[in-house]
Structures are given as structure tokens and as C-alpha cells.
Amino acid sequence: MPDVNLWIALGIACGSVLAWVLVQTIWRGIWSRVRGKRPGQLIPEVMAKTSRSLAFVVLMAGLRWAVWTVQQIQDYAQSGWLRMAQNVLFAGLVIGSCLLAAQFLGGFFQWYRLTIAQRTKTTLDDEFIPLFSKLSKIVIFFVGAMIILQKFQVNITGFIATAGVASLAVALAAKDTLANMISGFLIMVDRPFRINDRIELPDGKIGDVQEIGLRCTKILTYDNTLLVVPNSDISAARVVNHGYPNANVKLRLKIGVAYGTDMERVKDILVDIARRNPRVMDDPAPAAYFMAFGDSSLDAMLIAWVADYRDRFSITDEINLVIQKRFSEAGIEIPFPQRDVHLYQKS
């Protein structure tokens, strides 16, 4: 009878190795065909992520079954090596199951990001998916570690208490990092700015938001340099968002002309220039105002709306060039600062 059980255990072990190979091959073949016929679906994405981990779980379960079969033989029932092998295979099974669960969630989150999140109007789900993916993996492997420790009869209560004290010490040592993480979470929820919004910081630096991470926010400036700002700093600062609630932006162009110039004519020319520019919005309509009597000029201001703040500087350049040309043709002088100096001589 013992010989029969040994042969059964050997057959189970060989079958487990064969199943390990077959599961990977068949699983990959199925998901590649399904993906070709139904791209972007949930099942192909999950199957693509879980082929190796599923095969590993099958292998660990089969080998553990084989060891258990050997333990049923009376001569091997009390073998320490077999008990150790059972525990090691149990740990491998738990690790494999954690990998399978983590990869399943990874495939699910990837599918959601590529399909569902792209269709929603809000970008909140795009920003939270990486966070949820990381947190879910941490929770899964923490639970797996607790199961393994309990199997090896490690005092989990003491471990958790020690981990709590260690966590407190780490929290005190890394309070700035935690503050940045909490601020990053609040930025994602409150959403004072979004990805691709153009923001202006209190120090005058302007750039487009490239990434909102757990620790910092990355901003691409006009100089094509990446500005990395800690979340705790940017959440407490007064930030100007040029991209919210929409991309429209108002241009304010101040123009000075010489004293004695007909200001009604100046206003008509400025409004006509703005209206002729195809990238200036018709609603609200452009307008010009006589603003002040300056030291060396009569100051006017042209107000015009642009549909996209990214075009602000190029449109300003276009309008200024036309203003210079039209004023020159109309004989309107753009003065420079000057002072009259009177000398009195005592007789």
C-alpha cells in the first residue's frame, strides 16, 4: 500500500508540473484570441495579467497535494521534512494567490482606465486609479503576510503592536512626506487644478500641470523644464488657474499715444484690429477704453477674449504688429517717455 501512495504522489507531482505548463500555454492562447476579436474588453486584460500567477498557484496546490498524499503513509506521517515542505508550499500558495489577486485587480484597473475612464467627463477617476491600484496591492500582500505568519505560529498580535510603534516612529520621522501625501489626496478630491491646466504660482512661475502624484505635483514651464513642487506647499499657496472653469482668457493690451491724438479714432482702430483677427472671440466682443492721462501719453486699453489661453502670447504678438502698422499709416504717434527741463538764470 505505501508503494501505491508514493506512486500516486509522484503522479500528482508530475501532473502539477504538466498543469503548470499547460495552464500558461492554454491561458495565453485563449486571451490572445479573445483580445484579437474583442479588443479593450475586461476578460482579455485580466487573462493577460494572470497567466503566470494562475499557473504558479496550480503548481503549488498540486505539489502540496502530493506531499499530503505522502503524509498519509504511516511511515512518513511524522516526518519533519514533509511538515516543513507542507508549510513552505502553503506559503508559496498564499504568495501565488496574492499575486493572482493583485494582477487581477491590476488588469481590472488598466481596463477601467483605458475604456471606462476615457468616456467619463471627469478626470477624477483617471487620477485615483493609480492610487487605488497601489493601495489594493499593499492590502493584499499585508493580508497574505499575516496568513503566512499565523501558519508558522508567529505571534501576530505582538507583530501588529510592534508594527504600530514602528509606524508611529516612521510617521514622526517622515511627517513631511505624510503631509505631502495627505495634501496630494486633498488636491485630487478638491481639484483646484487638473492635469494639463496652466497654473501660476505665487513666485510668478507659470506652467502646465503634467502629473499630480502622492508626494509632489509636476509642472512643465515655458522653458520646457519640469518644476517639482511638494503637495503641501502648493496646497497652501495661492495658485492662479488659467485653465478653469474653461480655457478662455482675456487679453489686456495697454497702448499709449501722443497728446493731441483723437482718442475716438484710436479706439475704433483698436477694436477693428481685434475683430479682424480670426482667433479673437466675437462673444464677448472686443472693446477699447480711454483709461488715463499719462505723464507722456494718453493711455488706452484694448480688451479682447481668446478661446484658448495657450494662444495668448502669439495673438498678442499678432495684434501688436498690426497696431504698429495701422498707427503708422494713420499718423498716430506712440510716444516715448520725455521730460521738459527749464533752466532759470538769476539776473
C-alpha positions as CSV (number, residue, x, y, z in Angstrom):
1,M,0.0,0.0,0.0
2,P,2.7,2.6,0.8
3,D,4.2,2.0,-2.7
4,V,0.8,2.8,-4.2
5,N,0.6,6.1,-2.3
6,L,4.1,7.0,-3.3
7,W,3.3,6.4,-7.0
8,I,0.1,8.4,-6.6
9,A,2.1,11.3,-5.0
10,L,4.7,11.1,-7.8
11,G,1.9,11.2,-10.4
12,I,0.3,14.2,-8.7
13,A,3.6,16.0,-8.7
14,C,4.3,15.2,-12.3
15,G,0.7,16.2,-13.2
16,S,1.2,19.5,-11.3
17,V,4.3,20.4,-13.4
18,L,2.4,19.4,-16.5
19,A,-0.6,21.5,-15.5
20,W,1.8,24.4,-14.7
21,V,3.0,24.4,-18.3
22,L,-0.4,23.7,-19.9
23,V,-2.2,26.5,-17.9
24,Q,0.3,29.1,-19.1
25,T,0.1,27.9,-22.8
26,I,-3.7,27.5,-22.9
27,W,-4.4,30.6,-20.9
28,R,-2.2,32.8,-23.2
29,G,-3.7,31.2,-26.3
30,I,-7.2,31.9,-25.1
31,W,-6.7,35.5,-24.1
32,S,-4.7,36.3,-27.3
33,R,-7.6,35.1,-29.4
34,V,-10.2,36.9,-27.3
35,R,-8.2,40.1,-27.4
36,G,-7.9,39.9,-31.2
37,K,-11.7,39.5,-31.6
38,R,-12.7,41.9,-28.7
39,P,-10.0,44.4,-28.1
40,G,-10.3,46.6,-24.9
41,Q,-12.5,44.1,-23.1
42,L,-12.2,43.2,-19.4
43,I,-11.6,39.4,-19.8
44,P,-8.6,39.7,-22.2
45,E,-6.9,42.3,-19.9
46,V,-7.3,40.2,-16.8
47,M,-6.2,37.0,-18.5
48,A,-3.1,38.7,-19.9
49,K,-2.1,39.8,-16.4
50,T,-2.9,36.5,-14.6
51,S,-1.4,33.7,-16.8
52,R,1.8,33.1,-14.8
53,S,0.4,33.6,-11.4
54,L,-2.5,31.2,-12.1
55,A,-0.1,28.6,-13.3
56,F,2.1,29.1,-10.2
57,V,-1.0,28.7,-7.9
58,V,-1.9,25.4,-9.7
59,L,1.7,24.2,-9.3
60,M,1.9,25.0,-5.6
61,A,-1.6,23.4,-4.9
62,G,-0.6,20.2,-6.8
63,L,2.7,19.8,-5.1
64,R,1.1,20.4,-1.7
65,W,-1.5,17.7,-2.5
66,A,1.4,15.4,-3.5
67,V,3.1,16.0,-0.1
68,W,-0.1,15.5,1.7
69,T,-0.6,12.1,-0.1
70,V,2.9,11.0,1.1
71,Q,2.0,12.1,4.7
72,Q,-0.9,9.6,4.6
73,I,1.7,6.8,4.6
74,Q,2.2,5.7,8.2
75,D,6.0,5.6,7.9
76,Y,6.1,9.3,6.8
77,A,3.2,10.7,8.9
78,Q,5.5,12.2,11.5
79,S,8.3,13.3,9.1
80,G,9.6,16.8,9.9
81,W,10.8,17.4,6.4
82,L,7.3,16.7,5.0
83,R,5.8,19.1,7.5
84,M,8.3,21.7,6.6
85,A,7.6,21.1,2.9
86,Q,3.9,21.5,3.5
87,N,4.4,24.8,5.3
88,V,6.8,26.1,2.5
89,L,4.3,25.0,-0.2
90,F,1.5,26.7,1.8
91,A,3.5,29.9,1.9
92,G,4.1,29.6,-1.9
93,L,0.4,29.0,-2.4
94,V,-0.5,32.1,-0.4
95,I,2.0,34.2,-2.2
96,G,0.8,32.9,-5.5
97,S,-2.8,33.7,-4.6
98,C,-1.8,37.2,-3.5
99,L,0.0,37.7,-6.9
100,L,-3.1,36.4,-8.7
101,A,-5.4,38.8,-6.8
102,A,-3.1,41.7,-7.3
103,Q,-2.7,41.0,-11.0
104,F,-6.4,40.5,-11.4
105,L,-7.0,44.0,-9.9
106,G,-4.2,45.4,-12.0
107,G,-5.9,44.1,-15.1
108,F,-9.2,45.4,-14.0
109,F,-7.9,48.9,-13.2
110,Q,-6.0,49.0,-16.5
111,W,-9.2,48.0,-18.4
112,Y,-11.1,50.7,-16.5
113,R,-8.5,53.4,-17.2
114,L,-8.4,52.6,-21.0
115,T,-12.1,52.1,-21.5
116,I,-14.5,53.5,-18.9
117,A,-12.3,56.4,-17.6
118,Q,-11.8,57.7,-21.2
119,R,-15.6,58.0,-21.6
120,T,-16.3,59.9,-18.4
121,K,-16.4,63.7,-18.4
122,T,-14.5,64.0,-15.2
123,T,-10.8,63.2,-14.8
124,L,-11.1,62.3,-11.1
125,D,-11.2,58.5,-11.9
126,D,-8.0,58.9,-14.0
127,E,-6.2,60.5,-11.1
128,F,-7.5,58.0,-8.4
129,I,-6.9,54.7,-10.4
130,P,-3.1,54.6,-9.8
131,L,-3.7,55.3,-6.0
132,F,-6.4,52.6,-5.7
133,S,-4.2,50.2,-7.6
134,K,-1.2,50.7,-5.3
135,L,-3.3,50.6,-2.1
136,S,-5.1,47.4,-3.1
137,K,-1.8,45.6,-3.7
138,I,-0.5,46.8,-0.3
139,V,-3.6,45.4,1.4
140,I,-3.5,42.1,-0.4
141,F,0.1,41.4,0.4
142,F,-0.3,42.5,4.0
143,V,-3.2,40.1,4.5
144,G,-1.1,37.3,2.8
145,A,1.9,38.1,5.1
146,M,-0.4,37.8,8.2
147,I,-1.8,34.4,7.0
148,I,1.8,33.0,6.5
149,L,3.0,34.3,9.8
150,Q,0.0,32.7,11.5
151,K,0.7,29.4,9.7
152,F,4.2,29.4,11.1
153,Q,2.8,30.2,14.6
154,V,4.3,33.7,14.8
155,N,2.6,35.9,17.4
156,I,0.7,38.3,15.1
157,T,-0.6,40.4,18.0
158,G,2.9,41.3,19.1
159,F,3.9,41.8,15.5
160,I,1.0,44.2,14.9
161,A,1.8,46.1,18.1
162,T,5.4,46.3,17.1
163,A,4.4,47.4,13.6
164,G,2.2,50.1,15.2
165,V,5.0,51.5,17.3
166,A,7.3,51.4,14.3
167,S,4.7,53.1,12.1
168,L,4.4,55.8,14.7
169,A,8.2,56.3,14.7
170,V,8.2,56.3,10.9
171,A,5.3,58.8,10.8
172,L,7.1,61.2,13.1
173,A,10.3,60.9,11.1
174,A,8.5,61.3,7.8
175,K,5.9,63.8,8.7
176,D,6.8,66.0,5.7
177,T,6.2,63.0,3.4
178,L,2.9,62.2,5.1
179,A,1.9,65.9,4.9
180,N,2.6,65.8,1.1
181,M,0.6,62.6,0.7
182,I,-2.4,64.0,2.5
183,S,-2.1,67.2,0.6
184,G,-1.9,65.2,-2.7
185,F,-5.1,63.3,-1.7
186,L,-6.9,66.6,-0.9
187,I,-5.8,68.1,-4.2
188,M,-7.2,65.1,-6.1
189,V,-10.5,65.4,-4.2
190,D,-10.9,69.2,-4.1
191,R,-9.3,69.6,-7.6
192,P,-8.2,73.2,-7.6
193,F,-6.4,72.3,-10.8
194,R,-6.3,69.3,-13.2
195,I,-3.9,67.6,-15.5
196,N,-3.0,70.0,-18.4
197,D,-4.3,73.1,-16.6
198,R,-2.0,76.1,-16.8
199,I,-1.3,77.5,-13.3
200,E,0.6,80.4,-11.9
201,L,2.5,80.0,-8.6
202,P,3.0,82.8,-6.1
203,D,6.6,83.4,-7.2
204,G,5.3,84.1,-10.8
205,K,6.3,80.8,-12.4
206,I,3.7,79.6,-14.9
207,G,3.4,76.1,-16.4
208,D,1.1,73.2,-17.4
209,V,0.3,70.6,-14.8
210,Q,1.8,67.3,-16.0
211,E,1.2,65.0,-13.0
212,I,-0.4,65.1,-9.6
213,G,1.3,62.5,-7.5
214,L,1.0,61.4,-3.9
215,R,4.1,63.4,-2.9
216,C,4.5,66.2,-5.4
217,T,3.0,67.9,-8.4
218,K,5.0,68.2,-11.6
219,I,4.6,71.4,-13.7
220,L,6.1,71.9,-17.2
221,T,7.2,75.5,-17.5
222,Y,7.5,77.7,-20.6
223,D,11.2,76.9,-20.7
224,N,10.4,73.2,-21.1
225,T,11.8,72.5,-17.7
226,L,10.0,70.3,-15.1
227,L,9.1,72.1,-11.9
228,V,8.5,69.6,-9.0
229,V,6.5,71.2,-6.1
230,P,5.7,69.4,-2.9
231,N,2.0,69.0,-2.5
232,S,2.0,70.5,1.0
233,D,3.5,73.7,-0.4
234,I,1.2,74.0,-3.4
235,S,-2.0,73.2,-1.4
236,A,-1.2,76.0,1.0
237,A,-0.2,78.5,-1.7
238,R,-2.4,81.0,-3.7
239,V,-2.5,79.4,-7.1
240,V,-3.9,81.0,-10.2
241,N,-5.5,78.5,-12.5
242,H,-5.7,79.9,-16.1
243,G,-7.5,76.7,-17.4
244,Y,-10.5,76.7,-15.1
245,P,-13.5,76.9,-15.5
246,N,-12.7,77.0,-19.2
247,A,-9.8,77.8,-21.5
248,N,-11.0,81.3,-22.4
249,V,-8.7,84.1,-21.4
250,K,-8.9,87.9,-21.6
251,L,-6.2,90.0,-23.2
252,R,-5.5,93.4,-21.9
253,L,-3.3,95.5,-24.2
254,K,-2.2,98.9,-22.9
255,I,-1.3,101.4,-25.7
256,G,-0.1,105.0,-25.2
257,V,-0.5,107.7,-27.9
258,A,0.8,111.2,-28.1
259,Y,-1.2,114.1,-26.6
260,G,-3.4,115.7,-29.1
261,T,-4.5,112.4,-30.7
262,D,-8.1,111.8,-31.5
263,M,-8.9,109.1,-28.9
264,E,-12.2,108.1,-30.6
265,R,-10.3,107.3,-33.7
266,V,-7.7,105.3,-31.7
267,K,-10.5,103.2,-30.1
268,D,-12.1,102.5,-33.4
269,I,-8.8,101.3,-34.9
270,L,-8.0,99.1,-31.9
271,V,-11.5,97.4,-32.0
272,D,-11.3,96.9,-35.8
273,I,-7.8,95.3,-35.4
274,A,-9.2,92.9,-32.8
275,R,-12.3,92.0,-34.8
276,R,-10.2,91.2,-37.9
277,N,-8.1,88.7,-36.0
278,P,-9.7,85.2,-36.6
279,R,-8.6,83.9,-33.3
280,V,-10.2,86.6,-31.2
281,M,-13.7,85.7,-29.9
282,D,-16.8,87.6,-31.2
283,D,-18.6,87.0,-27.9
284,P,-17.7,88.7,-25.7
285,A,-16.9,91.3,-28.3
286,P,-13.6,93.2,-28.2
287,A,-13.7,96.7,-26.8
288,A,-11.3,99.7,-26.3
289,Y,-11.3,102.2,-23.5
290,F,-9.6,105.5,-22.8
291,M,-8.0,104.8,-19.5
292,A,-5.8,107.7,-18.2
293,F,-3.8,110.8,-18.9
294,G,-0.3,109.5,-18.5
295,D,2.9,111.5,-17.9
296,S,3.9,111.3,-21.6
297,S,0.9,109.8,-23.3
298,L,-2.8,109.3,-23.5
299,D,-3.4,105.7,-22.4
300,A,-5.9,103.4,-24.0
301,M,-6.6,99.7,-23.3
302,L,-7.8,97.0,-25.7
303,I,-9.8,94.2,-24.2
304,A,-10.2,91.0,-26.3
305,W,-11.1,87.4,-25.4
306,V,-9.2,84.4,-26.7
307,A,-10.7,80.9,-26.8
308,D,-7.5,79.1,-25.6
309,Y,-5.0,80.5,-23.1
310,R,-2.2,78.7,-24.9
311,D,-2.6,81.2,-27.8
312,R,-2.4,84.2,-25.6
313,F,1.2,85.3,-26.5
314,S,1.0,84.5,-30.2
315,I,-2.2,86.5,-30.6
316,T,-0.8,89.4,-28.5
317,D,2.2,89.4,-30.9
318,E,-0.1,89.5,-34.0
319,I,-2.2,92.3,-32.6
320,N,0.7,94.4,-31.6
321,L,2.3,94.1,-35.0
322,V,-0.9,95.2,-36.7
323,I,-1.3,98.1,-34.2
324,Q,2.1,99.4,-35.0
325,K,1.4,99.2,-38.8
326,R,-2.1,100.8,-38.6
327,F,-1.0,103.6,-36.3
328,S,1.9,104.4,-38.6
329,E,-0.4,104.5,-41.6
330,A,-2.9,106.8,-39.7
331,G,-0.1,109.1,-38.5
332,I,-0.7,108.3,-34.8
333,E,2.4,108.7,-32.7
334,I,3.3,106.2,-30.0
335,P,5.5,108.4,-27.7
336,F,8.3,107.5,-25.5
337,P,8.8,109.0,-22.0
338,Q,10.1,112.5,-22.1
339,R,10.6,115.4,-19.8
340,D,10.8,119.2,-20.4
341,V,13.7,120.8,-18.4
342,H,13.5,124.6,-17.9
343,L,16.6,126.4,-16.7
344,Y,16.2,129.8,-15.0
345,Q,19.1,132.1,-14.6
346,K,19.1,134.6,-11.9
347,S,19.9,138.1,-13.1
